[in-house]
Amino acid sequence: MMNLRPFFLGIIIVVSALTTPLVVAHDSINSEARKSYLAKLQEMHAVADSTAPATARAKAKYQIAVTLDELRELFNQDMISHGIVKGLETSLLLNELARTPDKLEASPKTGLYVSHLQTYREAIKLDPKAPFIDHARYMLLKSHFYDSFADNPLIPFSQSKDELIEMIGLGEVLLKSKHPMVSAEEVRFILGIHYLQAINQQVVTKDDGQKKYKKMVQELHKDFPQSLKLLTLEALAQ
């Protein structure tokens, strides 16, 4: 099996740049930006933890999760490039988050900061029909996937059958999504790998899993013929 870690680290950086436009460059994390992030998170927590209607609490939880993902992607770009979080204000922000419920934990396996998946789950549960919920589902699917392995996505660190079934369900729902921030290419790619995982974990029969996997590959070929993800899927299936 080829070492896919460099490919996936590159994907994380590229995808982050394309899907999290609010992430700012290091020299933009000044004192004002740091304080602004912390104040906004505090405001969103005030709503999320209140007796406000479920719709308002769901939106606040979604915004918290998205904001933390923006920040963790910024921190992770430093970790990938330098092995540490660089910049005084960026480091201060990371340390200040560590004293709040928004503390970002680093994976002991990869050294990279992982997503607050439960916050997305809570938003989805509170208001499953909200206009932003497909994006919450997408971020949950994507973050779970990229946080779950180092070199080979077919060998996740620890993924229960229930978690895998949950992710497959999310991916299949997102196949129909029209949300502008949901990447159909990414969803099909991740779902294709989850089908291969499902075969390995005996969540589905080999025939059923292969059938669903091949359908994802065919759809990627049709709609995204130049996608580098096709090469990865084909390599994993060998």
Long-range contacts (C-beta under 8 A, 24 or more apart in sequence): 1-152, 1-235, 2-235, 3-151, 4-151, 4-152, 4-153, 4-232, 4-235, 4-236, 5-150, 5-151, 7-228, 7-232, 8-146, 8-149, 8-153, 9-80, 11-146, 12-73, 12-76, 12-80, 12-146, 13-77, 13-80, 15-142, 15-183, 15-186, 16-73, 16-76, 16-77, 19-181, 19-183, 20-69, 20-70, 20-73, 22-70, 23-70, 23-71, 23-73, 23-74, 24-74, 26-74, 26-78, 26-86, 26-87, 26-90, 27-87, 29-74, 29-87, 29-89, 29-90, 29-93, 30-89, 31-89, 33-89, 34-89, 34-90, 34-92, 34-93, 34-96, 37-67, 37-71, 37-93, 38-93, 38-96, 38-97, 40-67, 41-67, 41-68, 41-100, 41-102, 45-101, 54-126, 54-127, 55-126, 55-127, 55-130, 57-126, 58-122, 58-123, 58-124, 58-126, 58-127, 58-130, 58-133, 59-123, 59-127, 59-130, 59-132, 61-119, 61-120, 61-122, 61-123, 61-126, 62-119, 62-120, 62-123, 62-130, 62-132, 62-133, 62-135, 62-136, 64-102, 64-116, 64-119, 65-115, 65-116, 65-119, 65-120, 65-123, 65-136, 65-139, 66-135, 66-139, 68-97, 68-102, 68-104, 68-115, 68-116, 68-119, 69-115, 69-116, 69-139, 69-143, 71-97, 71-104, 72-104, 72-113, 72-114, 72-115, 75-104, 75-113, 76-112, 76-113, 79-106, 79-111, 79-112, 79-113, 80-112, 83-111, 107-147, 107-157, 109-150, 109-157, 110-150, 112-147, 114-143, 114-147, 115-139, 115-143, 115-144, 115-147, 117-143, 117-144, 117-147, 134-173, 134-174, 134-177, 134-179, 134-182, 135-179, 135-181, 135-182, 137-170, 137-173, 137-174, 137-177, 138-174, 138-177, 138-179, 138-181, 138-182, 138-183, 138-186, 138-187, 140-170, 141-167, 141-170, 141-171, 141-174, 141-187, 141-190, 142-186, 142-190, 145-190, 145-193, 145-194, 152-236, 153-193, 153-197, 153-236, 154-193, 154-196, 154-197, 154-200, 154-236, 156-197, 159-197, 159-201, 161-201, 161-203, 164-194, 164-197, 164-198, 164-201, 164-203, 165-203, 167-194, 168-194, 168-195, 168-198, 168-203, 184-223, 185-220, 185-223, 185-224, 185-227, 185-229, 186-229, 188-216, 188-219, 188-220, 189-216, 189-220, 189-227, 189-229, 189-232, 189-233, 191-216, 192-216, 192-217, 192-220, 192-233, 193-233, 193-236, 196-236, 196-237, 213-237
